[in-house]
Amino acid sequence: MLSKQLVLSVLALGLLSPLPLVAGPGHDHGDEAPIASPGDAPKRQATGEVFLPKPAQRQLGLRTQVVQVKPVAKVIELNGQVAMDPQSGGVVQTILGGHFVPASSGVPRLGEPVKKNQLLGYVHMHQSPLERSSQQAQIAQLKSELTLAEQRLVRLNQLAETVPKKEIQAAEAQVNSLTGQVSALSSGISSREELRAPTTGILAATAAVSGKVFSEGDVLFEVVNPNVVRVQANWFEPGAVPAFSSATIQAGNQTLKLNYVGAASSVKNQSLSLVFEARDVENIRFATGQLLKVYGELADQVNGIAIPSAAVVKNAANQTIVWVKKEPELFEPKVVLAEPLNGVEVLVRSGLTGDERVVVQGSTLINQVR
């Protein structure tokens, strides 16, 4: 009887005590963080390979490319400078010297298009006071002689029936001669030099300012053709210049291909000048005198693998490596021997055999996984 009462008491206490509430499926509030699987995190393995799940690859923006061994033109990196094309460009210099006077259209502006023989302004020649006074005295004397010659010609014409015709003709010649001398000396006092564009193009440089004084031979304007890019590169190596087929230069994210024109036959500043150019260029501008890198392509080709420069990184031992996609989520580092190719790509001479899928975008991010 006592044991039965004890059991009933325990059941009563159990019913009166609060029970834990458990939400049904789909009604939990997410109070506890989900437990992540350790195998889903990017990690570097003991072999040096990197495990990178697909979601992480998409977040890092990885891009891969299957590479092939093929003949590639060997490229030599050169220091170059943009030069003016002598066939389509030119300079405007003053022959006499003096102060600049703009034309009626005003002082030409940089970048302004001009046409051949277009008037760009004037240069008024300067004279010393002694030269000017000497010319004025000479003009005064010639004018006096011209007045006497004209009066004599009038009298001879009045006596044309009695005076030989040759005397009248001589008087006319004298009047014409004195008139020409007075005109020539008068224009010499206030002479000015016309400055005209030597070719059609745009003004790449101007030193003209209204009233500025220029010496004899000073350059006032430079006119260039914006559709022609001419580059002079320096060759310092001894011996004959190799046979170049073409070259490339970088213009921001764009690559411009140049044709090889030729090499100089005389050494200047311990180097030979190599000339490359491109014509009919659109939407790419280079400033005359701009320094840049020229990647000259040789006519001879070598076997190798061309990959973007961004694919090549350094490992902890400062070795040049690329990352190869070994499996869908496994990347393997490969030590390679690479050399510059064209400013955008590098040439891998060893370390890859071809048919590998190389990471060409995001290599530096894989390199940081630990």
C-alpha atoms as one frame of an Amber mdcrd trajectory, in Angstrom:
protein
   0.000   0.000   0.000   2.869   2.318   0.884   4.732   1.548  -2.349   1.632
   2.276  -4.412   1.271   5.726  -2.788   4.962   6.461  -3.497   4.575   5.684
  -7.203   1.508   7.935  -7.490   3.387  10.795  -5.797   6.276  10.539  -8.256
   3.905  10.560 -11.236   2.091  13.612  -9.861   5.331  15.539  -9.448   6.338
  14.584 -12.981   3.125  15.903 -14.425   3.361  19.182 -12.511   7.021  19.885
 -13.558   7.560  21.905 -16.821   8.306  19.853 -19.898  10.944  20.876 -22.519
   9.392  22.257 -25.706  10.697  20.980 -29.029   9.716  22.681 -32.311   8.436
  20.545 -35.081  10.256  20.038 -38.348  10.651  23.296 -40.291   9.738  25.521
 -37.300  13.167  25.976 -35.684  14.512  29.570 -35.455  18.108  28.849 -36.347
  19.511  29.586 -32.915  22.329  27.131 -33.435  24.842  27.595 -36.253  25.043
  24.750 -38.720  28.067  22.563 -38.305  30.400  22.856 -41.329  32.164  19.848
 -42.601  35.953  20.235 -42.220  36.476  18.585 -45.601  34.733  21.426 -47.494
  37.266  24.160 -46.602  40.153  25.075 -48.944  43.402  23.688 -47.602  46.953
  22.918 -48.656  47.917  19.301 -48.364  51.226  17.870 -47.212  52.244  17.224
 -50.842  51.895  20.930 -51.683  48.691  20.398 -53.632  45.689  22.591 -52.830
  42.185  21.267 -52.279  39.654  23.838 -53.482  35.922  23.019 -53.534  33.790
  24.095 -56.466  31.964  26.869 -54.525  35.329  28.354 -53.515  36.551  28.196
 -57.121  33.534  30.192 -58.265  34.026  32.767 -55.484  37.690  33.237 -56.409
  36.843  33.547 -60.119  39.272  30.858 -61.259  39.761  30.328 -64.988  41.729
  27.504 -66.602  43.065  26.846 -70.063  44.328  23.713 -71.797  47.850  24.393
 -73.072  49.642  22.939 -76.065  53.259  22.857 -77.217  53.562  24.646 -80.561
  56.062  26.734 -82.545  56.215  30.246 -81.143  58.283  33.194 -82.357  61.027
  34.047 -79.885  60.629  37.543 -78.467  63.323  39.986 -77.354  62.406  42.825
 -75.011  63.792  46.199 -76.131  63.684  49.763 -74.843  61.936  52.010 -77.340
  60.743  55.547 -77.878  57.903  56.901 -79.996  59.274  58.998 -82.865  57.759
  61.242 -85.504  57.089  59.633 -88.863  59.163  61.600 -91.429  56.742  60.750
 -94.242  53.516  61.988 -92.633  54.725  64.413 -89.943  56.782  67.585 -89.834
  57.921  70.612 -87.875  57.354  74.347 -88.395  60.461  76.460 -87.789  61.237
  80.133 -88.176  63.942  80.971 -90.690  64.417  84.651 -89.807  63.538  84.838
 -86.115  61.359  87.472 -84.475  58.174  87.750 -82.417  55.138  85.585 -83.090
  51.900  87.129 -84.327  48.850  84.841 -84.588  46.712  84.622 -87.692  43.146
  85.923 -87.765  41.891  82.555 -86.460  43.995  82.889 -83.287  46.853  80.858
 -81.816  46.568  77.174 -82.837  45.795  74.812 -79.934  47.308  71.445 -79.033
  45.493  68.529 -80.630  43.854  70.776 -83.215  43.584  69.205 -86.685  45.361
  71.120 -89.446  45.592  70.792 -93.199  48.615  71.068 -95.427  49.646  74.693
 -96.145  47.207  76.012 -93.526  48.357  79.382 -92.123  49.351  78.996 -88.470
  50.683  82.516 -87.808  53.474  84.970 -88.595  56.925  85.810 -87.296  57.804
  89.513 -87.551  61.512  90.055 -88.100  63.436  92.383 -85.797  65.940  95.022
 -86.959  68.459  97.074 -85.073  67.853 100.881 -84.980  70.922 101.480 -87.155
  69.772  99.027 -89.841  66.270 100.467 -89.809  67.450 104.077 -90.140  69.847
 103.111 -92.946  67.017 101.454 -94.876  64.734 104.444 -94.353  67.444 106.797
 -95.687  67.915 104.571 -98.714  64.173 104.552 -99.352  64.011 108.350 -99.125
  66.802 108.700-101.698  65.170 106.200-104.060  61.821 107.957-103.783  63.492
 111.241-104.712  65.125 109.639-107.759  61.791 108.037-108.653  60.033 111.403
-108.587  62.622 112.930-110.957  62.429 109.880-113.261  58.628 110.096-113.416
  58.775 113.833-114.245  61.317 113.204-116.995  59.138 110.416-118.429  56.156
 112.803-118.547  58.198 115.445-120.490  59.490 112.850-122.942  55.973 111.613
-123.594  54.930 115.195-124.390  57.759 115.419-126.940  57.181 111.930-128.316
  57.109 113.204-131.941  60.564 114.795-131.715  62.335 112.529-129.181  63.705
 109.129-130.180  61.568 106.245-128.934  64.514 104.543-127.236  64.866 107.488
-124.821  61.242 107.120-123.782  61.714 103.376-123.283  64.837 103.968-121.182
  62.936 106.448-119.001  60.100 103.947-118.493  62.597 101.228-117.514  64.230
 103.569-114.999  60.852 104.394-113.417  59.961 100.699-113.151  63.349  99.867
-111.621  63.157 102.601-108.986  59.544 101.641-108.156  60.604  98.023-107.540
  63.548  99.049-105.341  61.358 101.284-103.172  58.775  98.503-102.792  61.404
  95.898-101.882  63.093  98.068 -99.245  59.745  99.176 -97.783  58.597  95.572
 -97.332  61.972  94.697 -95.783  61.429  97.149 -92.943  58.154  95.520 -91.862
  58.810  92.027 -93.218  57.061  89.008 -91.703  57.449  85.287 -92.231  54.399
  83.121 -92.852  54.202  79.867 -90.880  52.258  77.135 -92.682  51.528  73.499
 -91.823  53.893  71.183 -93.742  51.387  68.304 -93.792  47.888  67.266 -92.775
  47.544  65.969 -89.210  47.174  67.250 -85.658  49.308  69.636 -83.624  51.356
  67.447 -81.285  53.411  70.305 -79.805  53.351  74.091 -79.922  55.559  76.769
 -78.422  53.716  79.680 -80.029  52.520  82.467 -77.723  51.379  85.828 -79.006
  54.324  88.254 -78.822  56.908  85.610 -77.852  60.333  86.156 -79.433  61.949
  83.235 -81.265  65.482  82.860 -82.543  66.429  81.729 -86.007  65.707  77.995
 -86.421  63.433  77.629 -83.374  60.601  75.074 -83.663  57.140  76.565 -83.123
  54.863  73.654 -84.100  55.014  69.875 -84.558  52.441  68.183 -86.795  51.948
  64.397 -86.618  49.677  61.872 -88.277  47.595  60.231 -85.499  47.077  57.104
 -87.610  50.797  56.289 -87.810  52.831  54.917 -84.888  56.602  54.841 -85.360
  58.896  53.452 -82.645  62.681  53.468 -82.463  64.230  50.745 -80.291  67.833
  50.408 -79.101  69.997  47.364 -79.844  73.089  47.176 -77.616  74.299  43.637
 -78.380  77.491  43.215 -80.448  77.364  41.590 -83.825  74.697  41.633 -86.487
  71.123  42.558 -85.685  68.881  39.466 -85.775  66.112  39.152 -88.327  62.934
  40.573 -86.791  59.573  39.754 -88.328  57.442  42.174 -86.281  56.991  43.618
 -82.809  54.279  44.478 -80.305  53.768  47.294 -77.813  51.231  47.757 -75.048
  48.613  50.513 -74.988  46.812  49.929 -71.703  44.969  46.638 -72.095  45.442
  46.674 -75.864  48.313  45.187 -77.851  49.462  46.963 -81.016  51.364  45.004
 -83.647  54.191  46.802 -85.475  55.986  45.983 -88.708  59.781  45.862 -88.760
  61.181  48.582 -91.036  64.934  48.188 -90.608  68.040  48.981 -88.581  70.509
  51.844 -88.702  73.983  51.267 -90.134  75.776  53.607 -87.728  76.203  53.333
 -83.962  74.833  56.159 -81.832  75.209  56.236 -78.038  76.731  52.733 -78.222
  73.592  51.254 -79.782  71.894  50.715 -83.109  68.430  52.074 -83.798  65.751
  49.629 -84.894  62.624  51.084 -86.491  59.126  49.599 -86.162  55.909  51.180
 -87.364  52.188  50.634 -87.803  49.932  52.550 -90.190  46.169  53.016 -90.319
  45.960  52.778 -86.517  42.588  53.617 -84.997  41.679  54.685 -81.428  45.229
  54.300 -80.049  47.409  57.362 -79.413  51.055  57.619 -78.376  52.880  60.831
 -77.542  56.033  61.640 -79.500  59.029  60.924 -77.272  57.117  58.491 -75.034
  59.280  55.682 -73.592  57.915  52.147 -73.774  58.819  48.472 -73.994  59.045
  46.906 -77.440  58.707  43.133 -77.807  60.483  42.273 -81.036  59.524  38.945
 -82.594  62.309  37.070 -84.358  61.745  35.340 -87.680  62.997  32.050 -86.188
  60.535  30.068 -84.053  61.006  27.790 -81.043  58.763  25.140 -79.508  57.083
  26.141 -76.261  53.844  26.899 -74.476  52.438  30.440 -74.465  50.345  31.286
 -71.402  49.153  34.596 -69.899  51.625  36.318 -67.583  49.041  36.221 -64.760
  49.321  32.418 -64.667  52.929  32.539 -63.436  53.551  33.068 -59.694  56.314
  32.465 -57.138  56.224  29.802 -54.440  57.699  29.972 -50.919  61.117  28.965
 -52.292  60.958  31.829 -54.838  60.594  29.377 -57.712  58.492  30.187 -60.757
  55.409  27.970 -60.786  52.022  27.532 -62.440  48.986  25.807 -60.961  47.631
  22.816 -62.883  44.120  21.479 -62.329  44.843  17.832 -61.523  41.298  16.891
 -60.460  38.017  18.848 -60.357  38.844  20.127 -56.844  42.598  19.512 -56.646
  45.342  21.826 -57.962  49.000  20.896 -58.280  51.952  23.346 -58.467  54.422
  22.840 -61.325  57.862  24.472 -61.392  58.461  25.962 -64.864  61.112  27.853
 -66.789  59.448  30.888 -68.379  60.645  33.931 -70.284  58.868  37.098 -71.533
  57.026  36.672 -74.794  55.031  39.764 -75.769  54.176  41.727 -72.648  50.885
  39.864 -72.175  52.063  36.260 -72.416  55.131  34.320 -71.291  56.814  31.399
 -73.024  57.177  28.233 -70.921  60.237  26.352 -72.143  60.146  23.501 -69.581
  57.990  22.177 -66.745  54.873  21.509 -68.837  54.410  18.797 -71.434  51.152
  19.980 -73.003  47.491  19.021 -72.575  47.543  20.268 -68.947  44.749  22.503
 -67.714  46.605  25.530 -66.335  45.041  28.183 -64.112  45.270  31.452 -66.054
  43.206  33.610 -63.684  43.332  33.478 -59.874  46.748  31.822 -59.504  47.829
  34.263 -56.805  44.712  33.399 -54.757  45.461  29.669 -54.901  49.028  30.459
 -53.893  47.767  32.016 -50.649  45.840  28.951 -49.459  47.488  27.409 -46.387
